[in-house]
Structures are given as structure tokens and as C-alpha cells.
Amino acid sequence: MDFALSPQHEEIRRTVRDFAEKRIAPAADEMERKGEFPTEIIREAASLGLLGVPYPEEIGGTGLDSLAYAITVEELSRVSGSVGIIVSAHTSLGCNPIWLAGTDEQKERYLRPMASGEVIGAYGLTEPGAGSDSRGTRTRAHRDGEDWILNGGKRFITNAGVAGTYIVTAVMAMLYNYRGFHSPMVDLCVYASLAITLVSGFHYIYHAARIIQP
Ligand SMILES: Cc1cc2nc3c(=O)[nH]c(=O)nc-3n(C[C@H](O)[C@H](O)[C@H](O)COP(=O)(O)OP(=O)(O)OC[C@H]3O[C@@H](n4cnc5c(N)ncnc54)[C@H](O)[C@@H]3O)c2cc1C
């Protein structure tokens, strides 16, 4: 099997490496020392199409494949792990749930500005009691008329504070199965992923409820 990169992928690597070495590397140490979000660098990355690499051009993306995306993240991370994860959390965690599960209207409204790099995306799963084991999720979501009410707290969320759209995982309901008098066991949790945007207030985009059986 030939693992050599195609000329197009080699060109992508050269382009991203050039940007990373000329623009990110000189600023990387100071960025880490100050703990600042590299707004200008991300803006420039967006103008190169690096914030929507695997999404079609019709939805604002760059229209390349997964390998091109992997090369992009590899080259960014080679000079700055921070920039690498800003771009990958945005692309894989922020954009992808909407790409996979959003309606056409939701893609137009929320994915397009993210894939073009106009809006940064983030994904909120981790909580003090939920990381590797997402069944520990305590953030609750319930419907209140036309709105969704989210109650809970998240931590370690890449791009938090600068993102315009957040995918947030939450528990919608817990169904208890009492096994014996004194030992209530949580047997079923119904989970939801809610995509919310902070650009124009909190809007419910979709909920992909799934049953998780511990
Ligand atoms: C750079 C960075 C960016 C992040 N960005 C995001 C983000 O954008 N959104 C988000 O939601 N979260 C984010 N996180 C959080 C990340 O998803 C969690 O840290 C991760 O899921 C682990 O969860 P935890 O920290 O609660 O650790 P825990 O799940 O409590 O794990 C602690 C330790 O226990 C071990 N362990 C866990 N389960 C088992 C098991 N069953 N068997 C054996 N060992 C086990 C783990 O390997 C680890 O060593 C980010 C984390 C980092 C470091």
C-alpha cells in the first residue's frame, strides 16, 4: 500500500507549515506565557480556510478531505499545541455535530459561519464528575415551552469564552429502576446534545437524544 501523500496533500502541508512557522511560531511562547487567546492568528487561519477544512464549500467550508484536515492540525500543533487544539476542537467538536445531525436550516444558520471561520465553535461535555465517563453528566436540560433550560456547569472547554456556538451535552431525564428496597439503581439516562449559540441569545438547535445503558 502506498502511504505517500498526493501532490495536493503535500501542497496543503507546505501551505500550513509556512503559515505556522512564519506566523504562529514567533508568537507561540508569548501567547502561552500570557495565556491569551490568539485572536489575530485564528482570524488569519480562517482567511486561509483552516477552520473548515473538511466541510464542503457549499456550506462555507474549504471542501477538502479528512487527510487534509489531519495534516492541517498536525502542522499547526507542530509549532503550537494550543492553536492545534483551538482549530481541532472548533472543527471536530463544534462543527461536526451540526454537520452530522443538523437540519439544512440549522447547517445554514450555524454551521456556515463556523465552517467559514466567522464564528468559533466549542463543545461542552466535561464536568467535575464527567470526563472519560460521560454517564456522570449532571447538567440537566428540560423543555420550557419554546425554550430549553440548561442547568449545570462545565469545565476544561476549549474555546470557552470566545466561541459563538457551543454544543452542550446534558441529561434530559433519569429513569430509575428500584432493585431492592434500599438500593435505587440508575439504569437509564436519556442524553441530549444541545447546540446553543451565544451570538443571538440562547437558541435550541437540535437535540439528538440517545439512550445510554450503563
Ligand atoms: C487540552 C484539553 C482540551 C480539552 N477540551 C475539552 C473540550 O473542548 N470540551 C470538553 O468537554 N472537554 C475538554 N477537555 C476535557 C477532557 O475531555 C477530559 O479531561 C477527559 O475526558 C478526561 O476527563 P477527566 O479530566 O474528568 O478525567 P477522568 O475521566 O476522571 O480520568 C482521570 C484518570 O483516570 C483514568 N481513567 C478514567 N476512566 C478509566 C477507566 N475506566 N479505567 C482506567 N482508567 C481510567 C484516565 O485515563 C485518567 O488518567 C479537554 C482536556 C484537555 C487536556
The ligand as a Gaussian input file, in Angstrom:
#p B3LYP/6-31G(d) Opt

LIG

0 1
 C       -6.191000      20.269000      26.238000
 C       -7.552000      19.815000      26.649000
 C       -8.671000      20.296000      25.998000
 C       -9.939000      19.872000      26.378000
 N      -11.013000      20.369000      25.707000
 C      -12.239000      19.941000      26.061000
 C      -13.402000      20.428000      25.369000
 O      -13.318000      21.226000      24.438000
 N      -14.611000      20.000000      25.760000
 C      -14.762000      19.105000      26.783000
 O      -15.892000      18.737000      27.065000
 N      -13.686000      18.640000      27.468000
 C      -12.435000      19.040000      27.118000
 N      -11.345000      18.566000      27.799000
 C      -11.541000      17.675000      28.916000
 C      -11.287000      16.229000      28.560000
 O      -12.280000      15.761000      27.661000
 C      -11.296000      15.450000      29.874000
 O      -10.204000      15.910000      30.633000
 C      -11.190000      13.978000      29.616000
 O      -12.407000      13.489000      29.076000
 C      -10.873000      13.219000      30.911000
 O      -11.813000      13.526000      31.885000
 P      -11.377000      13.960000      33.365000
 O      -10.412000      15.094000      33.284000
 O      -12.625000      14.136000      34.161000
 O      -10.540000      12.737000      33.937000
 P      -11.103000      11.325000      34.392000
 O      -12.092000      10.826000      33.395000
 O      -11.546000      11.422000      35.812000
 O       -9.798000      10.449000      34.305000
 C       -8.742000      10.611000      35.270000
 C       -7.758000       9.468000      35.087000
 O       -8.423000       8.211000      35.255000
 C       -8.198000       7.392000      34.112000
 N       -9.409000       6.614000      33.827000
 C      -10.641000       7.114000      33.566000
 N      -11.520000       6.117000      33.361000
 C      -10.837000       4.968000      33.496000
 C      -11.184000       3.593000      33.405000
 N      -12.433000       3.224000      33.135000
 N      -10.208000       2.689000      33.585000
 C       -8.954000       3.049000      33.870000
 N       -8.545000       4.355000      33.978000
 C       -9.461000       5.286000      33.794000
 C       -7.881000       8.358000      32.969000
 O       -7.079000       7.730000      31.966000
 C       -7.099000       9.448000      33.713000
 O       -5.736000       9.091000      33.871000
 C      -10.080000      18.949000      27.436000
 C       -8.943000      18.464000      28.080000
 C       -7.711000      18.879000      27.699000
 C       -6.491000      18.320000      28.423000

